[in-house]
Amino acid sequence: MRSPTPVSEKSKSSRPEPPLPPALLIQRGGSSIHGSGVYARIAIPAAHVIVEYRGERITKAESKRREDARIARVRRGHDSCTYIFDLNQRHDLDARRGGNISRFINHSCEPNCRSELDRGHIWIIAERDIAPGEEITFDYGFAFRDWADNPCRCGTAGCVGFIVAENQRWRLRRLKRTAP
């Protein structure tokens, strides 16, 4: 399950809608990371709000049921996308239903965007300047406990081979060093 970064305590106001409609900023296309991806149509400056991550609001129990079903498909050898975002203590957001183009943004171990949670909305925000044609990516921030079920295909120099939160990647690096 994806985990957005909560907005800092300093910021108490909700983010506005992106200054430009997402259709002017981004487009869907083929990706070497995972089949489909999202790309910048134009140059996007650092700190720019790109798109709101939208989807069906579901309970934690329903989220667990859907995620367990996805993991079961993965373990049977199927490739399975995850679109569920951790929203709060009671609810999650599943972009498989009611989602927009943001559900096709891929994970990267060296992302150019971040996800940010603000008053029940999840925003995708540029971490740095993004060039036209560059794939939009963010760190899904998965828990370490599920690392083996979530292979990473980002191919960056810092890739650890599995999708886990940045602050947990040291564990995978240590496992690789101690493996026979």
C-alpha positions in Angstrom: 0.0 0.0 0.0 1.3 3.4 -1.0 2.0 5.9 1.9 1.9 9.6 1.3 3.8 12.1 3.4 1.6 14.1 5.7 1.7 17.9 5.2 3.9 19.6 7.8 2.3 21.2 10.8 3.1 24.6 9.5 0.7 24.2 6.5 -2.9 24.2 7.7 -4.6 25.2 4.5 -5.6 22.7 1.8 -3.7 22.7 -1.4 -5.4 24.3 -4.3 -6.2 22.4 -7.5 -3.1 22.3 -9.7 -2.7 25.7 -11.5 -2.9 23.9 -14.9 -5.2 21.0 -15.7 -3.3 17.7 -15.5 -4.1 17.1 -19.2 -1.9 20.0 -20.1 1.0 18.8 -17.9 1.0 15.1 -18.2 0.1 12.2 -20.5 0.0 8.4 -20.4 2.5 6.4 -22.4 4.4 3.1 -22.5 7.0 2.7 -19.8 10.0 0.4 -19.3 9.3 0.4 -15.6 5.9 -1.2 -15.7 4.0 -1.2 -19.0 2.2 2.1 -18.7 3.5 5.3 -17.2 2.9 9.0 -17.0 5.1 11.6 -18.7 5.5 15.3 -18.6 4.1 17.1 -21.7 5.9 20.3 -20.8 8.6 21.4 -18.3 7.3 21.2 -14.8 9.1 23.2 -12.1 10.1 21.9 -8.7 7.3 22.2 -6.1 4.6 22.3 -8.7 1.4 20.5 -7.8 0.9 18.1 -10.8 -2.2 16.1 -10.1 -4.5 14.9 -7.3 -4.4 11.1 -6.8 -8.1 10.1 -6.9 -10.0 6.9 -6.3 -12.7 5.1 -4.4 -12.6 5.7 -0.6 -12.7 2.3 1.1 -12.4 1.0 4.6 -9.2 -0.5 6.0 -10.9 -3.9 6.0 -11.9 -3.7 2.3 -8.4 -2.4 1.5 -6.8 -5.4 3.3 -9.2 -7.8 1.4 -8.2 -6.2 -2.0 -4.5 -6.1 -1.1 -4.5 -9.8 0.0 -6.2 -10.7 -3.3 -3.5 -8.8 -5.2 -0.7 -10.5 -3.3 -2.3 -13.9 -4.0 -2.3 -13.1 -7.7 1.4 -12.1 -7.5 2.3 -15.3 -5.7 0.6 -17.3 -8.4 3.0 -15.7 -10.9 0.7 -12.9 -12.2 1.9 -9.3 -12.5 -0.5 -7.2 -10.4 -0.6 -3.4 -10.1 -1.4 -1.8 -6.9 -3.5 1.4 -6.8 -4.3 1.6 -3.0 -3.1 4.6 -1.1 -3.1 4.8 2.7 -5.4 7.8 3.5 -6.0 7.8 7.3 -6.5 5.4 10.2 -10.0 4.4 8.9 -9.8 4.7 5.1 -7.7 4.1 2.1 -8.0 5.3 -1.5 -8.2 2.7 -4.4 -7.6 4.3 -7.8 -8.6 1.0 -9.6 -12.1 2.4 -9.2 -12.8 6.1 -9.7 -9.1 6.9 -10.3 -7.5 9.2 -12.8 -4.3 9.3 -14.8 -2.3 9.5 -11.6 -2.8 5.7 -11.0 -0.4 5.1 -13.8 2.5 7.0 -12.1 5.2 4.4 -11.4 7.5 3.9 -8.4 11.1 4.8 -8.6 13.9 4.4 -6.0 15.1 7.9 -7.3 11.8 9.7 -7.9 11.2 13.1 -9.3 8.0 13.6 -7.4 6.5 13.0 -3.9 3.0 12.2 -2.7 1.6 14.5 0.0 -1.5 14.0 2.1 -3.4 17.1 2.9 -6.9 17.0 4.5 -8.0 13.9 2.8 -6.5 14.7 -0.5 -3.3 13.1 -2.0 -1.3 15.4 -4.2 1.6 14.5 -6.5 4.2 17.2 -6.4 7.4 17.8 -8.3 10.5 17.3 -6.1 12.7 18.8 -8.8 12.5 20.4 -12.2 11.1 17.8 -14.7 11.9 17.9 -18.4 9.3 17.5 -21.1 9.1 13.8 -22.0 10.5 12.6 -18.6 8.5 9.9 -16.8 6.8 11.1 -13.6 7.7 8.8 -10.7 7.4 8.8 -6.9 8.4 6.5 -4.0 5.4 4.2 -3.1 6.8 3.9 0.4 5.8 0.3 0.9 6.3 -1.4 4.3 9.4 -3.6 4.6 7.3 -6.6 5.6 5.9 -7.0 2.1 9.2 -6.5 0.2 9.4 -9.9 -1.5 5.9 -9.4 -3.1 6.8 -6.1 -4.7 9.7 -6.2 -7.2 11.0 -2.9 -8.5 11.9 -2.3 -12.1 12.9 1.3 -12.0 16.5 0.5 -13.0 18.0 3.6 -11.3 21.5 3.4 -9.8 20.0 3.4 -6.3 17.5 0.7 -7.0 17.4 -2.1 -4.4 15.2 -4.5 -6.6 12.1 -4.2 -4.5 9.6 -1.5 -3.7 10.1 -0.4 -0.1 10.1 3.0 1.7 13.4 4.9 1.3 14.0 4.7 5.1 13.8 0.8 4.9 16.1 0.2 1.8 19.1 -0.2 4.1 17.6 -3.5 5.2 17.5 -4.9 1.7 21.1 -3.7 1.0 22.2 -5.5 4.2 20.3 -8.7 3.1 22.1 -8.6 -0.3 25.5 -8.2 1.4 25.0 -11.1 3.8 23.4 -13.4 1.2 25.6 -16.4 0.1 
